[in-house]
Amino acid sequence: MKKDLHPANYRAVVFEDLNNGFRFLTRSTVTTEESTKWEDGAEYPLVKVHITSTSHPFFTGEERILDIEGRVDKFKARAAAGQAAKDKRAAAAQKASKRVAAKIEKAEAKANA
């Protein structure tokens, strides 16, 4: 096994859920500039996260949309743009198909005349 593969700078860190304010103390190597006082009176580094098991719908059983940074809106906009592009390509293909059909009819009419 390789030596020094895993980090050695584990320390106690407080993680705070921005959705509901839930905080928990665990060990981590994450770096942060912020710190906070914990229940034991000691000062620990603070990491703010958007979602934890206390606010995630899978663990809470609630059905709600968590739109932290407009991701749902971005997805809907991308889906609408994709559908518009698909419709545009379909219309262009249909026009081209009509042109080809008209040329074939014209050629057949010439051949029959």
N, C-alpha and C positions, 0 to 999 in steps of 0.2 A: 504494500500500500504506500502511496506517496506521502512523504512527510510534509507537514505544514499545509495540508490541503484545506482544512477548515479554519475559519478565523478564530483567533484566541481572545478577541476583545469583547466577550460577552459581558453585559452589565445589566442591572435592573433599569427598566424603562417603563414609563406610564404611557399607555395608548388611550386616546380619548375619541369616542365616536361623536362626530359632528352632528349627527341626526338627533340623538337623544341625550347626549352628555354623559353617557356611561363611560366609566374609566376603569381600567384594570392594569395591574402591575405584573410584568413578566420580564424575562431576560431576552435581550436582543443585541444585535451588532449595529442596528440602524443609527445613523448620525442625525443630530438635530441641534438647532440653536436654542430652542425654547426649553424651559424647565418649569416644574411645578412642585408644590408641596404635596406629599402623600399623607394618608391617614396616620402614619407613624411619626409624622413631623419632619421627616427627612426630605431633602430636595432631590428630585429625579428628573432626567431628561423627559420631555413631553413630545409625543408624536401624535398628530391629529390625523384621523382617518375618516373617510366618507361613510364607511359601512362596516359593521361588525355583526356578530351572531345575534346581538340584541336588537338590531334594526333590519336585518335581512329578512325578506318575506318568507324564505324557505324555512327559517328557524322560528319565526314569529307566527306563521300561519296566516298572516294578513296578505291581502292582495292589494297592492298599491304600486304606482309607478314612481320610481325614484329617479328624478331627472336632475342630476347634480350639475351638469355643465351643458345642458341643452342637447344631450345625446339623442333623445327621442325626436326632437325637432330636426336635428341633422339627419337622422335616419329617414324620417318621413320626406324631407326635402330631396335626399338622394334617390329614394324610391320613386318619387314623382318625376324627377329629372330623367331617371332611367326609363320610366314608362313613356315619357314624352319622346325620348330619343328612339325608343322601340317603335312607337306609332309613326314617327317621321320616316324611319327606315322602311316600314311596311308600306306607307303611302308612296314613297319613291320607288319601291319594288313593283307596286301595282301599276304605277305610271309607266315604268319601263316595260312591264309585261304587256300593257295595252299597246305601246308603240311597236313592240315586236310582233304582236298579233296583227296590227294594222299593216305592217310591212309584208307579213306572210300572206294576208288576204290580197294585198295589192299585187304581189308576185303571182299568186294563183290566178287572179283575174287576168293578168297579162298572158299567162301561159294558156289559159282557156280561150282567149280571144283570137 
